[in-house]
Amino acid sequence: MTKYGLIGSSKYKKELDEVAAELRQMGHQVVAIPRDRHEHHHNHISQDNLNKKTITYQEFHNDLDKAEVALICNIDDYVGLNTCIDIGYAIKAGKTIEVLRPTLIPELLMLGAEKAE
C-alpha cells in the first residue's frame, strides 16, 4: 500500500475525488487532497482571506508530508500557480513524483529527477 498525496487544482475537486477513489480501490491510501484555495469574484485579497489561504496551504503541506508519492493530477492539462507551488514543495520534501498525464510536463519530471541526484 502506497500513501499518495494528490496535487492539482482544487477547481477540479470532483475529478480529484474520483482519482482518490480509484487509488483507494486499488488498495492505496490517499493522505492529501487540495482544499479550495480560490478567491472567486474578488479584485483583491483581504487580509482575512490571505490568512485563511496561508493556513490552508500549511494544512495541505502538512498532509502532503505524510505521503510517499505526490501524484500531479493535471486534469484538462491544467497546471496553475497553486499546483506549481505544491509541486515545488513536494520536490523539496523529497517526495516521489508521479504525473497523471506525464506527456504534458516532461520538463517538470526532469527537474524532479535532477533534484533527487
C-alpha positions as CSV (number, residue, x, y, z in Angstrom):
1,M,0.0,0.0,0.0
2,T,1.4,3.4,-1.0
3,K,0.5,6.7,0.6
4,Y,-0.5,9.2,-2.0
5,G,-0.8,13.0,-1.9
6,L,-2.7,14.4,-4.8
7,I,-1.5,17.7,-6.3
8,G,-3.8,19.6,-8.6
9,S,-6.2,22.5,-8.9
10,S,-9.0,22.5,-6.3
11,K,-11.3,23.7,-9.0
12,Y,-11.3,20.0,-10.1
13,K,-12.5,18.7,-6.8
14,K,-14.9,16.2,-8.3
15,E,-12.1,14.7,-10.5
16,L,-9.6,14.7,-7.7
17,D,-12.1,12.8,-5.6
18,E,-12.5,10.3,-8.4
19,V,-8.7,9.8,-8.6
20,A,-8.6,9.3,-4.9
21,A,-11.4,6.8,-5.0
22,E,-9.6,4.8,-7.8
23,L,-6.4,4.8,-5.7
24,R,-8.2,3.6,-2.6
25,Q,-10.0,0.9,-4.7
26,M,-6.5,-0.4,-5.7
27,G,-5.6,-0.6,-2.0
28,H,-3.6,2.6,-1.7
29,Q,-4.1,5.3,0.9
30,V,-4.7,9.0,0.0
31,V,-3.4,11.3,2.7
32,A,-3.7,14.7,1.0
33,I,-6.1,16.3,-1.4
34,P,-6.1,20.0,-2.2
35,R,-8.6,22.2,-0.5
36,D,-10.4,25.2,-2.0
37,R,-7.8,27.9,-2.4
38,H,-9.6,30.1,-5.0
39,E,-10.7,33.6,-4.5
40,H,-13.9,33.9,-6.5
41,H,-15.0,37.2,-7.8
42,H,-12.6,39.3,-5.9
43,N,-10.3,42.0,-7.3
44,H,-8.1,41.9,-4.2
45,I,-7.5,39.5,-1.4
46,S,-8.4,40.8,2.1
47,Q,-6.0,40.2,5.0
48,D,-8.5,37.8,6.5
49,N,-8.7,35.8,3.2
50,L,-4.9,35.8,2.9
51,N,-4.6,34.4,6.4
52,K,-7.1,31.7,5.6
53,K,-5.3,30.8,2.4
54,T,-2.0,30.6,4.2
55,I,-3.5,28.2,6.8
56,T,-5.0,26.1,4.0
57,Y,-1.6,25.8,2.4
58,Q,0.1,24.9,5.7
59,E,-2.6,22.2,6.4
60,F,-2.3,20.7,2.9
61,H,1.5,20.7,3.0
62,N,1.4,19.0,6.5
63,D,-0.8,16.3,4.9
64,L,1.5,16.1,1.9
65,D,4.4,15.4,4.3
66,K,2.7,12.1,5.2
67,A,2.6,10.9,1.6
68,E,5.2,8.7,0.0
69,V,4.2,9.8,-3.6
70,A,3.0,13.1,-4.8
71,L,0.6,12.5,-7.8
72,I,0.3,15.5,-10.0
73,C,-3.3,15.5,-11.3
74,N,-3.1,17.8,-14.3
75,I,-6.7,17.4,-15.2
76,D,-7.7,19.0,-18.6
77,D,-3.9,19.7,-19.0
78,Y,-4.3,22.4,-16.4
79,V,-1.4,23.2,-14.0
80,G,-2.0,26.6,-12.3
81,L,0.0,28.6,-9.8
82,N,-1.2,26.8,-6.7
83,T,-0.3,23.4,-8.3
84,C,3.1,24.7,-9.2
85,I,3.7,25.8,-5.6
86,D,2.6,22.3,-4.4
87,I,4.9,20.6,-6.9
88,G,7.8,22.7,-5.7
89,Y,7.0,21.8,-2.1
90,A,6.8,18.1,-2.9
91,I,10.1,18.1,-4.7
92,K,11.8,20.0,-1.9
93,A,10.3,17.5,0.6
94,G,11.9,14.6,-1.4
95,K,8.6,13.0,-2.5
96,T,8.5,10.6,-5.4
97,I,6.7,12.5,-8.1
98,E,4.2,10.8,-10.4
99,V,2.1,12.5,-13.1
100,L,-1.4,11.6,-14.1
101,R,-0.7,12.8,-17.7
102,P,3.1,12.7,-18.0
103,T,3.3,13.6,-21.6
104,L,2.2,17.2,-20.7
105,I,5.1,18.2,-18.5
106,P,8.3,16.2,-19.1
107,E,10.5,19.1,-18.2
108,L,9.0,19.0,-14.7
109,L,9.9,15.3,-14.3
110,M,13.4,16.1,-15.3
111,L,13.6,18.9,-12.8
112,G,12.5,16.5,-10.1
113,A,15.0,13.8,-11.2
114,E,17.8,16.3,-11.1
115,K,16.9,17.4,-7.6
116,A,17.0,13.8,-6.4
117,E,20.5,13.1,-7.7
